């Protein structure tokens, strides 16, 4: 990873003071956001939901963020790191955006991120939050408003413990988030990992992997396969008859609305772990649920909730600095303060600008209207949970 990613005390003292601080900053006439996400292909549902959640928040704020008219420049990374890098460069250098956001996948974000950070542009991550950026490569311009890459999986490992699972088979794609996910599960799980398989990112046929699971005869199977990968895997898992003998445990996004709808009744009763659920009773979430369904005629996913919160974080920061976006140090501090009501309920940023928050067990059940939806258990399975890498971050 480029040396410019490395966060040291010296960088914090020198680069931020020299490049970010502007003592005579004036209020801007608008706020510009570069939004780059996966909006086409098998995994596009994730990026579409992040985009729709983000744009809904802007609309509900009267087309503004923090009182300033908002211009959101949306582009499709096509699930390609090089395309994302080009779009980041365009947004940062030509469009002169104030913030970048939107990317779904860690490998794509890590390829494009230097274009923002090396040019003193703040990145608000509505999803990808790799372990490297939480630890040794933390950066004062990077904020993860979602959850660390391995947090859902840590919660799932604890769920497996509580359900007295003794043996588990693990499957994830072979990229940074996939490796983080299984590391997180293993960090918490006290039983035996029968096997650990890494598949090709974007793979849709899992016949070979399912044959290996059948032969291994684990008590449970845990997968991290976002988007179309998870949809296809679950359909094939059920179709192969494995659900009769192997308990399937899932991270929240592999049992979310974008998966429930295409998979159908086979999702009923499945357990998953997440930091957000459609049934959370806080006022911010109730408004979000009502307005999202009114605007888009569908139930939002966890990705939509994260896009919504990302926009609300920017809104709060711009509001708190009274629109003075040139004072980048003040903007940074306002972002870290996170003075907004999140749809997830209480959360705060740790010193590495990754969240400290609760994680819950959810189960897929009837929505009372002939469909399926996630419902959460009242008590968190992990409470005020941070990440395992903050000690390696030099920011304080």
N, C-alpha and C positions, 0 to 999 in steps of 0.2 A: 504494500500500500504506500502511496506517495508520502514523503516525509512531511508535507504540508498538512497531512491529517493529524500529525502527532500534537497532542495537547500538552504543553509544558507550562510550568509556572512563568517562564520567561516570555513565552508567546502571549500568555494571558496579560502580563504586565506591559509588554511593549506593543504587540500588534493591535491589541484592542484599544489601547490608549491612543495610538497614532492613527489607526485606520478607521476606527469606529466613532470615536467621540467627536462631536461637533457642538461646541458651546453656544453658538449663535443660531441654532437650528430654528427654522420657521415651519409652520404647519404646511403640509403638502396639500395640493389641490385634489389628489386622488391617491388611492393605493392600488398598485399593480401586483398581481399574483400570477406566476407561471405555474400552470397545473399540467403535469406530464404523467400519464398513467396508461395502463394496458386497457384499451377500449375496443379491441378487435381480437378475434381468435377464440379458442376454447376457454381461456381464462379471463375473458373480457368482463364477465359478470362482476368480478371483484372490483375492477377499476371503474366500471359504470356506477356501481353502488357508492364508491368513495366520491366520485364526481357528483352524483346526484345529492348525496348528503351535504357536501360542501356548498353546492349551488343553492340548496334549500336554505341553508343558514344565511347566505348572502341575501336571498330574496326576503326572508323573514326580518332581516335587518334593514329593509327598505332599499335593497340594492347597494348597501353601504357596508363597510367594515370600520368600526370605531368612529363612525360619523363621517367618514370620507367616502365619496363615490368609489365603488370597487370595479376594477377591470380585471377579469379573470381570463387568462389566455390558455385555453384548453387544447392539448394535443395528445395524440396517440403514439405511445412508444413501440407499438406493434409487437410487444414481447421480445424486443431486440435491444441489447445494451448499447450498441453503436448508434441506433436511432435515438434512444433516450439521451445519450451524450450530446448529439447534435442539437436536439431540442433544448436542452439545458443551456448550451452555449448561446443559442439564438435568444432565448428568454433573458439570459443574464447580460450578454454583451450588446445586443441590438435593441431589445425591448426595454432594458434597464428596469427589470421588475424589482419590487421591494422584498418579495418572498418567493421561494419555490416550494412546491408540495406535490403530492399526488401519487408517487410511485408505489406500486404494489409489492414487487419482488426485490429481495435483497441484492441479488446479483446485478440486477438492472440499476438499482439505486447506487450501489458502490461504484459502478462504472461511470455513472453520470455525476455523482456528487462533487468531485473535485472542481467541476466547472462552476459550481455555486460557491463552495467554501474558499477556493483559491481567489475568488473575486469578491470576498466579503459580503456574500449574499446569504441570508438566513434560510435554512431549510427546515420546514415543519413536516415531520414524517407522519402521515396518517395510517401507516401500516408497517413497512419494513423497519426493523429495529435490531440489527445484527449485534452479536456479542462484542465484536471488535470496537464498534462505536460506543458501546457502553463502558468499555474498559480502556485499554492502552491507547486507542485512537479517538477517544472522546474529543469533542470539538465545541467551543463556545457558540458556534453558529448552528449547531445541530440539536433539534428538539424532537424527541419521540413522544407523540401524544397518544400513541396506541398502547403497546406493551412490549417488553423485551422478547426477542424471537423465541426464547425457550420457556417463557412464563406459563403459557397455557399447558405446556407439556409437563412442567413441574407439577402443576395442579393435577394433571391426569395421572402422573406417577403416584401422587398421594391418594387419588381416588382408587387406583388399583390396590394400594395398601389397605384402604378402608373396606374394600370389597373382598379382601383376603385372596387376591389373585397371587398364585405362587409362581406361574410361568407365563411370560409374555413374549410374543414375536413382534419385532419392530420393523416398519417400512417407512421410508421417506425418500424424496428426490435427492440426487447427488449435487447439492449446491449449499451455500452458506446457511440458509435458513433451515434446510433439511438436517444438516449436521447439528446446528444449534438445538433443533427440536428434540432429537433423540438424546442428546447430551442432557437436556433438561429433564426428560422423563427418567433417565437412568440416575440422575442426581437424587431424585426423591424415592424411586421405586426400591423396595427392599427384597423383592423376590428374584427369580432367575430369568435373565434374558436369554431365551432359547436361540434366537438369531437376530441379526441386524442387517437389513438389506437396503441398499441405496439404488434407486431406479433412475432412469434418464428423466431430466426435467421436461415436462410436457408429454410424457408417455401416457398412452391411453389404453393399451392392451396389457393386462396383468395375468394372463394365463399361466406364464412360467412361475411368477411369484406365488400365485394361489396354489399351484401344485406343490411348491416348497412348504407353504404353510400347512397344507393338508398332511404332508409327510412328517412335519415336525410335531404335530399334535399339541400345540400350546393351549393353555387354559384361556388365554386372551390374546387378541391382536390389537396393537395400537398403530395407527397410521397418521402421518402428516402428508396429505396430498391435497393441496388447495385447488379450488376451481374445478375445471373440467376433469382434472386427474382424479379427484376424490369422487366425483359423480360416477365416472366410469368404473372406478375400483369397487365402490359399494354395490353397484348394480351387478358386477361380475362376481363379487363375494357372495351375495345372496343367491344369484343364479347358479353358482357352483354348489350350493347346499351347505356351505361352511357355517352359516349362521346358526345351524342346529347344534353344532358342537363347540364352536369357538365364540367367545364373547368379544364383540367389537367395541373398543373404546376409542373416542374421537376427541380432537381439539374442537373448540367451538365453531370455527369456520368450516370444518368438514361436516358439520351437522347444522349448518345455518340455512336460512330461507332459500338461498340460491342453490343449495343442494337438496333440501327437502322437497321442493316443488318438482324438479325433474326425476328424482328417485321415487317419490311417492310413498305408499303405505309401508314399505320395508323399513322406513326410517323410524316408525313408531316404536317408542320404548327405548331408543338408544340414548346412552348417557354421553355427555360431553362437558368440557370445561371452558369457561370464558369469563371476561371481566365485565360483560354487559349482557343483558337479556331483555327481550321485548316487554316483559311484564314488570320491570322495575317501576316502583310506584312514585319515584321522585318527580317533582313538577316539570323539570327540564325534559325528562324522558317521556312523560305523558304528552307534552306538547310536540316533541319530535315525532313520536309514533303517530299521533293524529295528523299532523301536517304532512308527513312523508306519504302516508297512505292516501291522503286527499290529493296530493300533488302528482303522485306516480302510480296510484292504483295498485300498489303491492306492499307487502310487509317488508320493512327494511332488514338488512343483514347487519352483522357486527361491523362490516366494512363501511356501510352507510353511516352507522353511528360514529365511526372514527373520522370519516370525512366531515361530518357535521361538527364534531368537537374541534377538529383542526381549524375550521373557519371561525368558530367561536373563540378559540385561543387567540387568533390573529385579531379578531374584533376587539377583544378585551385589551390587548396590548396597545393597539392603535388608539383606542379610547383613552387609556391610562397615560399615554405620552402626549395626549391632545393633538394627535395628528402630526407631530414633529418627527417624521420618519428619518430625517437626516441624522438625528441623534441616535446612532445605532447602539451605543452602550445603554442608553435609557430604554430603547426598544427591547434589547436583550433582557434587561432586568424585569421589564414588564411581562415578557413572555414567561420567564421563570416563575414569576409570582402567580401566574395562571388564575387570575381573578375572574372566573366565570363559573356558571353552574353546569357541570358536565352531566351528560345523560347517564353516565355510569355511576353517579353519586360521588362521594368524596374521593379526591385524588390530589396528589402534589408531586412536584418534581424533586427527585433526588439531586445530589451534587453533580451527577453526570448528565442531568437533564433527561433522564429516563423516569417513568412514573413509579410511584409507590401507591399501591391500590389493592383492592380486594379481588379475589377470584372465586367463582362460584361453580357448582355443579348444576347442569341443566339436563332436562330430559325432554325428548320430543313427544308431544301429546296432542290431543284434539284441541282445536281452536274454537269449538262449539258451533262452527259454521260449515262443517264437512271437510275441513282442511286440517293441516298439522302446523304446530308452532312450538317453539321452545318455551319451557317454563322452568324457572329457577328455584332451587332450594333456598330457604331463607338465610341460613347461616353460611358465610364464606368458608370454602375449604382451605384457602390461604388468606390471611388477614394482614393488611398493611404490608404487602409483600413487595420487595424491591427486586434487585437482581444480584447475581453472583459476581459481577465484574466491576462494580463501582469502586472497589478498593484499588483497582489498577488505573483509575482515572485521576489525573493530577489536578483537575478543577476542584475548587473548594468554594 
